[in-house]
Amino acid sequence: MEETVLQVRQLKKYYPWKKNKVKAVDGVEFDIKKGEMVSIVGESGCGKSTLARCIIRLEEATGGQVIFDGEDITFLEHRKMRPVYEKMQMVFQNPYAAFNPRQSIGAALKEVGHFYKMKSDEIDKRIETLLSYVNISGELLTRYSRELSGGQLQRLAIARALMVHPQLLIADEAVSALDVSVQAQILNILMDIKEKENMSVLFISHDLAVVEHISDQVLVMYLGKIVESGSKKRIFEDPIHPYTRALLASRPREVPWENSKAILLKGDLPSALDLPKGCRFGPRCPNYRAQICGKTSPQLTDLGNGHKVACHFI
C-alpha cells in the first residue's frame, strides 16, 4: 500500500468582511501519496493559492485538518513547525521576490543548510547535487538575484527548497510568470527531481496544458470547493462535472482543424461575498434545476477508481 504523505480534511479558510465572510476555502478534502504529483486547477480567485498557504501554515485555517506525515499540523504552535518545514517546502510564483537582493545566490542556499544545522561539507555536496539537477553552473553562486534571469532564479528557488530533502514540495504557479520555452525546461526539471528524490508535489496552476503534462492526479476547484478530482486520464479524457468540461473546452486547439467547441457558461463568476445558495456553480450550469441545485450543495461522490464528482446529476 502506498504511503500517504498529506491528508487534507474539511479544510476551511474564511476571511471576515464587515458583517459577512469570504469563504475562500470551504471544506476541501484530498490526499497526496509518496512520489505523487497532484495538481489543482481552476479560475483565478477560486482559492487554489489560499489552500496551499493554509497547508503550509502561511495562513491560519478557520477549520478542518491538515495531517502531514502522520501528524496533525493544522493548529500546531509555530515554534514546533520548524521540523515540519524540513519535510515540506514551497516555491512561489515570482522568482524575483524569492531572494534577498543583498545576498549572493550561494549565501542564500547555504543559509538554508545552516538554519537546519547541516554540516558545511554536507551543505557544499548538496548544493553541487542540486545545481546539477537544475542545470545551473556553480559560477552563478557568486552572483546576485538582480544579475540573473527569471528562469535561472526559479530553478535556483527550486534548488533552495530542496536543500533539506523535503517529502512534499508545494509549487504555487511556479512557472506562470515565465516564457513558454523556460516553462518547459523547469517543468521537466521538476519532474526529473520528483523521480530522483521520490518526492511528492502539490502543483497549483491555471494552465491546463501544463497540468496535463505533469500530473498524476488532478483536483478541479471552483469558488472554494473541489468539484471534481481523479487521475489525469479520467479528468482529461472523461470529465463529468459541467465546470470541468467547460474548462477543458476552453483550451486552445492544438491544430486549427481540430473539432472542438467552447462551452459558454451563463453569467459571470459570482462574488465570494454573495455565494449562490445550494450548488455554487448552479447559476452558470446548463443543467441547473432550481428545486435541486438551488437548495442543496452537492457532495463529492466517488464514481470508482478515485474519480470523485460533486454534482446532483451524475
C-alpha positions as CSV (number, residue, x, y, z in Angstrom):
1,M,0.0,0.0,0.0
2,E,1.3,3.4,-1.0
3,E,2.3,5.7,1.9
4,T,0.1,8.8,2.3
5,V,2.2,12.0,2.8
6,L,-0.5,14.6,3.1
7,Q,-4.2,14.3,4.2
8,V,-6.4,17.4,4.0
9,R,-9.8,17.0,5.7
10,Q,-12.7,19.5,5.5
11,L,-10.2,22.4,5.4
12,K,-11.7,25.9,5.6
13,K,-10.4,29.4,5.4
14,Y,-12.9,32.3,6.0
15,Y,-12.0,35.9,5.9
16,P,-14.2,38.3,7.9
17,W,-15.6,41.2,5.8
18,K,-17.9,43.7,7.6
19,K,-20.8,41.5,8.7
20,N,-20.1,38.8,6.1
21,K,-17.4,36.2,5.4
22,V,-15.4,35.4,2.4
23,K,-15.3,31.6,2.1
24,A,-12.0,31.3,0.2
25,V,-11.6,27.6,1.0
26,D,-14.7,25.7,2.2
27,G,-14.5,22.1,3.2
28,V,-11.7,20.8,0.9
29,E,-10.5,17.2,1.2
30,F,-7.8,15.2,-0.7
31,D,-4.7,13.1,-0.1
32,I,-1.3,13.1,-1.7
33,K,0.7,9.8,-1.8
34,K,4.5,9.5,-1.7
35,G,6.1,10.3,-5.0
36,E,2.8,11.6,-6.5
37,M,2.3,14.8,-8.5
38,V,-1.2,16.3,-7.6
39,S,-2.3,19.4,-9.5
40,I,-5.0,21.9,-8.5
41,V,-6.7,23.8,-11.4
42,G,-9.4,26.5,-11.5
43,E,-10.1,30.1,-12.4
44,S,-8.3,32.9,-10.7
45,G,-9.9,33.6,-7.3
46,C,-11.2,30.0,-6.8
47,G,-9.0,29.5,-3.7
48,K,-6.1,27.5,-5.0
49,S,-3.3,29.6,-3.5
50,T,-5.1,30.2,-0.2
51,L,-5.5,26.4,0.1
52,A,-1.7,26.0,-0.4
53,R,-0.9,28.7,2.1
54,C,-3.1,27.1,4.7
55,I,-1.5,23.7,4.2
56,I,2.0,25.1,4.8
57,R,0.7,27.4,7.6
58,L,1.4,30.8,6.0
59,E,-2.3,31.3,6.6
60,E,-4.2,30.0,9.6
61,A,-7.1,27.8,8.7
62,T,-10.5,28.5,10.1
63,G,-11.3,24.8,10.5
64,G,-10.6,21.3,9.3
65,Q,-7.4,19.3,9.4
66,V,-4.0,19.2,7.7
67,I,-2.3,15.9,8.5
68,F,1.3,15.8,7.2
69,D,3.5,12.7,7.7
70,G,1.0,11.3,10.2
71,E,0.9,14.5,12.4
72,D,-1.9,17.0,12.6
73,I,-0.2,20.3,11.9
74,T,-3.4,22.4,11.4
75,F,-3.0,24.5,14.6
76,L,0.5,23.4,15.7
77,E,2.4,26.0,17.5
78,H,4.7,27.9,15.2
79,R,7.8,27.1,17.2
80,K,7.0,23.4,16.6
81,M,6.7,23.9,12.9
82,R,10.5,24.0,12.3
83,P,11.0,20.2,12.0
84,V,7.9,20.2,9.7
85,Y,9.4,22.6,7.3
86,E,12.4,20.3,6.9
87,K,10.0,18.0,5.2
88,M,7.6,20.4,3.5
89,Q,8.8,23.4,1.3
90,M,7.2,25.8,-1.1
91,V,8.1,27.6,-4.4
92,F,6.3,30.8,-5.2
93,Q,5.2,32.4,-8.4
94,N,7.6,35.4,-8.5
95,P,11.2,34.3,-8.6
96,Y,12.5,37.9,-8.4
97,A,10.9,38.2,-4.9
98,A,12.3,34.9,-3.7
99,F,15.8,36.0,-3.0
100,N,17.4,38.8,-0.9
101,P,18.9,41.2,-3.4
102,R,21.8,42.0,-1.0
103,Q,22.7,38.3,-0.6
104,S,24.6,36.2,-3.2
105,I,22.9,33.1,-4.5
106,G,25.5,30.9,-2.8
107,A,24.9,32.5,0.5
108,A,21.1,32.1,0.1
109,L,21.5,28.4,-0.5
110,K,23.9,27.9,2.3
111,E,21.7,29.8,4.7
112,V,19.1,27.1,4.5
113,G,21.6,24.4,5.3
114,H,23.0,26.4,8.3
115,F,19.4,27.1,9.6
116,Y,18.7,23.3,9.7
117,K,22.1,22.6,11.2
118,M,23.6,20.8,8.3
119,K,27.4,20.3,8.3
120,S,29.5,22.5,6.0
121,D,30.7,19.7,3.8
122,E,27.2,18.3,3.6
123,I,25.9,21.7,2.5
124,D,28.5,22.0,-0.2
125,K,27.8,18.5,-1.5
126,R,24.0,19.1,-1.5
127,I,24.4,22.4,-3.4
128,E,26.6,20.7,-6.0
129,T,24.0,17.9,-6.5
130,L,21.1,20.4,-6.7
131,L,22.9,22.6,-9.2
132,S,23.3,19.5,-11.5
133,Y,19.6,18.8,-11.0
134,V,18.5,22.2,-12.2
135,N,21.3,22.6,-14.8
136,I,22.9,25.7,-13.3
137,S,26.6,26.5,-13.3
138,G,28.4,26.8,-10.0
139,E,29.8,30.1,-11.3
140,L,26.4,31.7,-10.6
141,L,26.7,31.2,-6.8
142,T,28.7,34.4,-6.6
143,R,26.0,36.4,-8.4
144,Y,23.1,38.3,-7.0
145,S,19.4,37.9,-8.0
146,R,19.4,41.1,-10.0
147,E,22.0,39.7,-12.3
148,L,20.0,36.6,-13.3
149,S,17.0,35.8,-15.5
150,G,13.6,34.7,-14.2
151,G,14.2,31.2,-15.4
152,Q,17.6,30.9,-13.7
153,L,16.1,32.3,-10.4
154,Q,13.1,29.9,-10.5
155,R,15.5,26.9,-11.0
156,L,17.6,28.2,-8.0
157,A,14.4,28.7,-6.0
158,I,13.5,25.1,-6.6
159,A,17.1,24.1,-5.6
160,R,16.9,26.1,-2.4
161,A,13.6,24.5,-1.5
162,L,15.2,21.0,-1.9
163,M,18.2,21.7,0.3
164,V,16.8,19.7,3.2
165,H,15.3,16.7,1.2
166,P,11.6,17.6,1.7
167,Q,9.0,14.9,1.3
168,L,6.5,17.4,-0.1
169,L,7.1,20.4,-2.4
170,I,4.3,22.9,-3.0
171,A,4.6,24.8,-6.3
172,D,2.2,27.8,-6.5
173,E,2.0,29.0,-10.1
174,A,5.8,28.3,-10.2
175,V,6.1,28.7,-14.0
176,S,3.2,31.0,-14.9
177,A,5.4,34.2,-14.9
178,L,8.0,32.7,-17.3
179,D,8.3,32.4,-21.1
180,V,6.9,29.2,-22.6
181,S,10.3,27.8,-23.5
182,V,11.6,28.4,-20.0
183,Q,8.4,26.9,-18.5
184,A,9.1,23.6,-20.4
185,Q,12.6,23.5,-19.0
186,I,11.5,24.0,-15.4
187,L,8.6,21.5,-15.7
188,N,10.9,18.8,-17.0
189,I,13.4,19.6,-14.2
190,L,10.7,19.4,-11.6
191,M,9.5,16.0,-12.9
192,D,13.1,14.7,-13.0
193,I,13.7,15.8,-9.4
194,K,10.5,14.3,-8.3
195,E,11.6,10.9,-9.6
196,K,15.2,11.2,-8.3
197,E,14.1,12.3,-4.8
198,N,10.9,10.2,-4.6
199,M,9.2,13.4,-3.6
200,S,5.5,14.4,-3.6
201,V,4.5,17.6,-5.3
202,L,1.3,19.8,-5.0
203,F,1.3,21.8,-8.2
204,I,-1.1,24.8,-8.5
205,S,-1.8,26.2,-11.9
206,H,-4.5,27.6,-14.2
207,D,-2.6,26.3,-17.3
208,L,-4.4,23.1,-18.3
209,A,-1.7,22.1,-20.8
210,V,0.9,22.2,-18.1
211,V,-1.3,20.2,-15.7
212,E,-2.0,17.6,-18.3
213,H,1.8,17.2,-19.0
214,I,3.0,16.7,-15.4
215,S,0.2,15.4,-13.2
216,D,-0.7,12.0,-11.7
217,Q,-3.9,13.3,-10.0
218,V,-6.0,16.5,-10.7
219,L,-8.3,18.5,-8.5
220,V,-10.7,20.9,-10.1
221,M,-11.6,23.8,-7.8
222,Y,-14.5,26.3,-8.0
223,L,-15.3,29.1,-5.5
224,G,-13.5,27.4,-2.6
225,K,-14.7,23.8,-3.2
226,I,-13.4,20.8,-5.1
227,V,-16.0,19.9,-7.8
228,E,-14.1,17.0,-9.4
229,S,-11.0,15.0,-8.7
230,G,-9.3,12.0,-10.2
231,S,-6.5,10.6,-12.2
232,K,-5.1,12.8,-15.1
233,K,-6.5,10.3,-17.6
234,R,-10.0,10.4,-16.1
235,I,-10.2,14.2,-15.8
236,F,-8.9,15.0,-19.3
237,E,-10.5,12.1,-21.2
238,D,-13.8,11.6,-19.3
239,P,-14.7,14.8,-17.4
240,I,-18.1,14.6,-15.7
241,H,-18.7,17.9,-14.0
242,P,-20.0,20.7,-16.3
243,Y,-17.4,23.1,-15.0
244,T,-14.6,20.7,-15.7
245,R,-16.0,20.2,-19.2
246,A,-16.1,24.0,-19.7
247,L,-12.6,24.4,-18.6
248,L,-11.2,21.7,-20.9
249,A,-13.3,23.0,-23.8
250,S,-11.7,26.5,-23.3
251,R,-8.2,25.1,-24.1
252,P,-6.6,26.4,-27.4
253,R,-6.8,23.9,-30.2
254,E,-3.6,22.2,-31.0
255,V,-4.4,22.3,-34.7
256,P,-6.8,24.7,-36.5
257,W,-8.9,22.0,-37.9
258,E,-9.4,20.1,-34.6
259,N,-13.1,19.6,-33.9
260,S,-13.6,21.3,-30.6
261,K,-16.3,23.6,-29.4
262,A,-16.1,26.0,-26.5
263,I,-18.8,25.7,-23.8
264,L,-20.2,29.1,-23.0
265,L,-21.2,29.4,-19.3
266,K,-24.1,31.6,-18.3
267,G,-23.4,34.8,-16.4
268,D,-20.3,35.9,-14.5
269,L,-18.3,34.3,-11.7
270,P,-20.3,35.1,-8.5
271,S,-18.9,37.3,-5.8
272,A,-17.3,35.5,-2.9
273,L,-19.3,37.8,-0.6
274,D,-22.6,36.6,-2.1
275,L,-22.3,33.0,-3.0
276,P,-25.2,31.2,-4.6
277,K,-27.4,29.0,-2.3
278,G,-27.1,25.3,-2.9
279,C,-24.6,24.5,-5.7
280,R,-22.1,27.3,-6.2
281,F,-21.8,26.5,-9.9
282,G,-25.6,26.3,-10.3
283,P,-26.3,29.8,-11.8
284,R,-23.8,29.1,-14.6
285,C,-24.6,25.5,-15.2
286,P,-26.5,24.3,-18.3
287,N,-28.1,21.5,-16.1
288,Y,-29.4,23.8,-13.4
289,R,-32.6,22.9,-11.7
290,A,-33.8,25.4,-9.1
291,Q,-35.6,22.8,-6.9
292,I,-32.5,20.7,-6.5
293,C,-29.4,22.8,-7.3
294,G,-30.7,25.9,-5.7
295,K,-31.3,24.3,-2.4
296,T,-28.6,21.7,-1.7
297,S,-24.9,21.8,-2.1
298,P,-23.8,18.5,-3.9
299,Q,-21.2,16.4,-2.1
300,L,-18.2,14.7,-3.7
301,T,-19.3,11.3,-4.8
302,D,-16.8,8.5,-5.6
303,L,-17.6,7.0,-9.0
304,G,-14.9,4.4,-8.7
305,N,-11.1,4.3,-9.1
306,G,-10.8,7.5,-7.1
307,H,-12.8,9.6,-9.6
308,K,-15.0,12.0,-7.5
309,V,-17.6,14.5,-8.7
310,A,-19.8,17.0,-6.8
311,C,-22.9,17.2,-8.9
312,H,-26.6,16.3,-8.4
313,F,-26.8,14.9,-11.9
314,I,-24.3,12.0,-12.1
